[in-house]
Amino acid sequence: MPCLKIRPFRFIYTGANDGPTNMAMDEAVLAGLIGKEGSTPTLRVYRWHPPTISIGYFQSMGDIKYQKCIRDGIGVVRRLTGGRAVLHNDELTYSILFTKDDFCPFQKREIFLFIASCLVDALDCLGIESRIVQKTRGNLKTANCFASPAQYEIESPEAGKLIGSAQVIKDGAVLQHGAIPLSDSYTDIVKYLRSPADFGKNFCKNCASLNQVSRSRISDKELLEALRKGFGKHIDLIEGSFTRMELLAIKDLAEKKYSNDWWTFRRK
């Protein structure tokens, strides 16, 4: 197991926010860690309102039926991380951020495996059996994140992918976040994708929600506590909040970057 330093992680639950605000929160912490501006390692858990499709940093907006999203009240935001599109609705999302000073060896594989172990332990707290995906499989041409499990993501041995995650490493700091669907509402993304590879009744045959594999219905509160316990087995978590500089950056990034077409449509 990689070595973690003793600096504690903030645990922040921010409730439901729109797409630009959620993405701005992640980037504000990342920038604060990179610039050593008082930010500390952070595990944040959050929801989305309204339901929002997040697309990967390198993904083309041509994958998305943007006007239909607008008509249906579905938000669209581009992530700082890679990967493919996710419809965030009935779920909790996690984001975890830390630096090379907090984790050794600071390499993509070790980081993915460490976070995956935390997630497996969190699901175990809910009585859900899961495992780390060893090899990417399924339809790699689809624009839909949940259409296929990627290496180091989390799946049910019987039902398929349970958590979709994406990562970016920049200037010695990492941001990884992932969607943890409680219900199958995320499968509605098929209504908003253009690619023929995303259509058909089997487009989500390799994925499942927590309530599909759980013996009882899981609430937000139960999942939130399970994430706290699962990650808490590996890192020192303390209740925290954003710094003043982070709050200023969040407002600025949400308004000037993540709400603007120049960012959303940077790849058409």
C-alpha positions as CSV (number, residue, x, y, z in Angstrom):
1,M,0.0,0.0,0.0
2,P,1.4,3.5,-0.9
3,C,2.5,5.7,2.0
4,L,0.3,8.5,3.2
5,K,1.7,11.4,5.2
6,I,0.1,12.6,8.4
7,R,-1.6,15.7,7.1
8,P,-5.4,15.3,7.7
9,F,-8.0,15.6,5.0
10,R,-11.0,18.0,5.3
11,F,-14.4,16.2,5.0
12,I,-16.9,18.6,3.4
13,Y,-20.5,17.9,2.5
14,T,-21.8,20.7,0.2
15,G,-25.3,19.4,-0.5
16,A,-26.8,20.1,-3.9
17,N,-25.4,22.7,-6.3
18,D,-25.6,23.4,-10.0
19,G,-22.9,22.1,-12.4
20,P,-20.8,25.2,-12.6
21,T,-20.7,25.6,-8.9
22,N,-19.7,22.0,-8.3
23,M,-16.9,22.1,-10.8
24,A,-15.7,25.5,-9.5
25,M,-15.5,24.0,-6.0
26,D,-13.2,21.2,-7.2
27,E,-11.0,23.6,-9.1
28,A,-10.7,26.1,-6.4
29,V,-9.4,23.5,-4.0
30,L,-7.0,22.1,-6.7
31,A,-5.7,25.6,-7.4
32,G,-5.2,26.3,-3.7
33,L,-3.2,23.1,-3.2
34,I,-1.0,23.8,-6.3
35,G,-0.4,27.4,-5.2
36,K,0.1,26.5,-1.5
37,E,-2.5,29.1,-0.6
38,G,-3.9,27.6,2.5
39,S,-5.9,24.7,0.9
40,T,-5.5,21.3,2.5
41,P,-6.3,17.8,1.3
42,T,-10.0,17.4,0.9
43,L,-12.7,14.8,0.5
44,R,-15.9,16.5,-0.6
45,V,-19.3,14.8,-1.2
46,Y,-22.1,16.5,-3.0
47,R,-25.3,16.4,-5.1
48,W,-26.4,18.2,-8.2
49,H,-29.4,20.5,-8.8
50,P,-30.7,20.6,-11.4
51,P,-29.9,17.1,-12.9
52,T,-26.7,17.7,-14.9
53,I,-24.7,16.0,-17.6
54,S,-20.9,16.5,-17.0
55,I,-18.7,15.8,-20.0
56,G,-15.0,15.0,-19.9
57,Y,-12.3,17.6,-20.5
58,F,-11.4,16.1,-23.9
59,Q,-14.9,15.1,-24.9
60,S,-16.7,16.7,-27.9
61,M,-19.9,18.6,-27.2
62,G,-21.1,17.0,-30.4
63,D,-21.7,13.9,-28.4
64,I,-24.5,15.7,-26.5
65,K,-28.0,16.9,-27.7
66,Y,-27.4,20.2,-26.1
67,Q,-30.7,21.9,-27.1
68,K,-32.7,19.0,-25.8
69,C,-30.9,19.2,-22.5
70,I,-31.9,22.9,-22.3
71,R,-35.5,22.1,-23.1
72,D,-35.7,19.4,-20.5
73,G,-34.0,21.4,-17.8
74,I,-30.9,19.3,-17.8
75,G,-27.7,21.2,-17.0
76,V,-24.5,20.6,-19.0
77,V,-21.0,21.3,-17.7
78,R,-17.5,20.4,-18.8
79,R,-15.3,18.8,-16.2
80,L,-11.6,19.4,-15.5
81,T,-11.1,15.7,-15.5
82,G,-11.2,13.3,-18.5
83,G,-13.6,10.5,-19.2
84,R,-17.0,10.4,-20.8
85,A,-20.4,11.8,-20.1
86,V,-22.4,11.2,-16.9
87,L,-26.0,12.2,-16.1
88,H,-25.9,13.2,-12.4
89,N,-29.3,12.9,-10.7
90,D,-30.1,10.5,-8.0
91,E,-26.6,10.0,-6.7
92,L,-23.8,11.3,-4.5
93,T,-20.6,12.4,-6.1
94,Y,-17.2,12.3,-4.3
95,S,-14.2,14.4,-5.1
96,I,-10.8,13.9,-3.4
97,L,-7.8,16.2,-3.7
98,F,-4.3,16.0,-2.4
99,T,-0.7,16.6,-3.4
100,K,2.6,14.8,-3.9
101,D,3.5,15.9,-0.4
102,D,0.6,13.9,1.0
103,F,1.0,10.6,-0.9
104,C,3.9,8.4,-2.0
105,P,4.5,7.2,-4.7
106,F,2.5,10.0,-6.4
107,Q,1.7,8.0,-9.5
108,K,-1.6,7.6,-11.4
109,R,-1.9,3.8,-10.9
110,E,-1.2,4.0,-7.1
111,I,-3.6,6.9,-6.7
112,F,-6.4,5.1,-8.5
113,L,-5.9,1.9,-6.5
114,F,-5.7,3.8,-3.2
115,I,-9.0,5.6,-3.8
116,A,-10.6,2.5,-5.2
117,S,-9.7,0.7,-2.0
118,C,-11.5,3.4,0.0
119,L,-14.6,3.1,-2.2
120,V,-14.7,-0.7,-1.8
121,D,-14.5,-0.3,2.0
122,A,-17.3,2.3,1.8
123,L,-19.6,0.0,-0.1
124,D,-18.7,-2.8,2.4
125,C,-20.1,-0.6,5.1
126,L,-23.4,-0.8,3.3
127,G,-23.2,-4.6,2.9
128,I,-22.5,-4.3,-0.8
129,E,-19.9,-6.6,-2.3
130,S,-17.7,-4.9,-4.8
131,R,-14.3,-5.1,-6.4
132,I,-11.7,-3.1,-8.3
133,V,-11.9,-3.5,-12.1
134,Q,-8.7,-5.0,-13.3
135,K,-9.1,-4.3,-17.1
136,T,-11.1,-1.9,-19.1
137,R,-13.8,-3.7,-21.1
138,G,-17.0,-3.1,-23.0
139,N,-17.9,-0.5,-25.7
140,L,-15.0,2.0,-25.7
141,K,-16.6,4.1,-28.5
142,T,-19.6,5.1,-26.5
143,A,-19.9,8.7,-25.1
144,N,-21.6,7.3,-22.0
145,C,-19.3,6.8,-18.9
146,F,-21.5,4.0,-17.5
147,A,-21.6,1.9,-20.7
148,S,-18.4,0.2,-19.8
149,P,-16.2,-0.3,-16.7
150,A,-12.7,1.2,-16.8
151,Q,-9.6,-0.1,-15.1
152,Y,-9.5,0.8,-11.4
153,E,-13.2,1.7,-11.2
154,I,-15.6,-0.2,-8.9
155,E,-18.0,-2.9,-10.0
156,S,-20.3,-5.5,-8.5
157,P,-19.2,-9.0,-9.4
158,E,-22.7,-9.9,-10.6
159,A,-24.2,-6.6,-11.8
160,G,-21.4,-4.5,-13.3
161,K,-20.1,-1.0,-12.8
162,L,-21.2,0.8,-9.7
163,I,-19.0,3.9,-9.5
164,G,-17.6,5.9,-12.4
165,S,-14.5,7.9,-11.7
166,A,-12.2,10.4,-13.5
167,Q,-8.9,12.0,-12.6
168,V,-6.5,14.8,-13.4
169,I,-3.0,15.4,-12.1
170,K,-1.7,18.9,-12.4
171,D,1.5,20.5,-11.0
172,G,1.9,17.9,-8.3
173,A,-1.7,17.8,-7.2
174,V,-4.5,15.4,-8.0
175,L,-8.3,15.7,-8.4
176,Q,-10.3,12.6,-8.7
177,H,-14.1,12.5,-8.6
178,G,-16.8,9.9,-9.2
179,A,-20.5,9.4,-9.5
180,I,-22.2,6.9,-7.2
181,P,-25.7,6.3,-8.5
182,L,-28.4,5.3,-6.0
183,S,-31.0,4.6,-8.6
184,D,-31.0,3.9,-12.3
185,S,-31.8,7.6,-13.2
186,Y,-28.3,7.9,-14.7
187,T,-29.4,5.6,-17.6
188,D,-31.7,8.5,-18.9
189,I,-28.5,9.9,-20.4
190,V,-29.3,7.8,-23.6
191,K,-32.0,10.5,-24.4
192,Y,-29.3,13.1,-24.7
193,L,-26.5,11.3,-26.6
194,R,-26.1,11.4,-30.4
195,S,-23.8,8.4,-31.1
196,P,-25.5,5.2,-32.4
197,A,-23.1,3.3,-30.1
198,D,-25.1,4.7,-27.2
199,F,-28.5,3.4,-28.3
200,G,-30.2,0.0,-27.9
201,K,-31.6,-1.9,-24.9
202,N,-28.2,-3.2,-23.8
203,F,-26.4,0.1,-23.7
204,C,-26.1,-0.1,-19.9
205,K,-25.9,-3.9,-19.5
206,N,-22.5,-3.6,-17.7
207,C,-23.6,-1.2,-14.9
208,A,-25.9,-1.0,-11.9
209,S,-27.0,1.4,-9.2
210,L,-26.5,0.8,-5.4
211,N,-30.2,0.2,-4.8
212,Q,-30.1,-2.5,-7.5
213,V,-27.5,-4.5,-5.7
214,S,-28.4,-3.7,-2.1
215,R,-30.6,-5.8,0.1
216,S,-32.5,-2.6,1.2
217,R,-32.9,0.9,-0.2
218,I,-30.0,3.2,0.7
219,S,-30.5,6.8,1.7
220,D,-28.3,9.8,1.1
221,K,-27.4,9.9,4.7
222,E,-26.4,6.2,4.8
223,L,-24.2,6.5,1.7
224,L,-22.6,9.7,3.1
225,E,-21.8,8.0,6.4
226,A,-20.4,4.9,4.5
227,L,-18.1,7.2,2.5
228,R,-16.9,8.8,5.7
229,K,-16.2,5.4,7.3
230,G,-14.7,3.8,4.1
231,F,-12.2,6.7,3.5
232,G,-11.7,7.1,7.2
233,K,-10.1,3.7,7.4
234,H,-7.3,5.0,5.2
235,I,-7.0,8.7,5.9
236,D,-7.5,11.0,8.9
237,L,-10.7,12.9,8.2
238,I,-11.8,16.1,10.0
239,E,-14.9,18.1,9.5
240,G,-13.9,21.1,7.4
241,S,-15.1,24.0,5.3
242,F,-13.7,26.1,2.4
243,T,-11.2,28.8,3.1
244,R,-11.9,32.5,2.3
245,M,-9.7,32.3,-0.8
246,E,-11.4,29.2,-2.0
247,L,-14.8,30.8,-1.6
248,L,-13.7,33.8,-3.7
249,A,-12.3,31.5,-6.3
250,I,-15.4,29.3,-6.4
251,K,-17.6,32.4,-7.2
252,D,-15.2,33.6,-9.9
253,L,-14.7,30.2,-11.6
254,A,-18.4,29.4,-11.6
255,E,-19.3,32.7,-13.2
256,K,-16.4,33.3,-15.6
257,K,-15.5,29.7,-16.6
258,Y,-17.9,26.9,-16.0
259,S,-21.1,28.9,-16.9
260,N,-19.6,30.1,-20.2
261,D,-19.8,28.7,-23.7
262,W,-16.1,29.2,-24.3
263,W,-15.4,26.5,-21.8
264,T,-18.4,24.2,-22.3
265,F,-17.9,24.2,-26.1
266,R,-14.1,24.2,-26.1
267,R,-14.3,21.0,-28.1
268,K,-17.2,20.8,-30.5
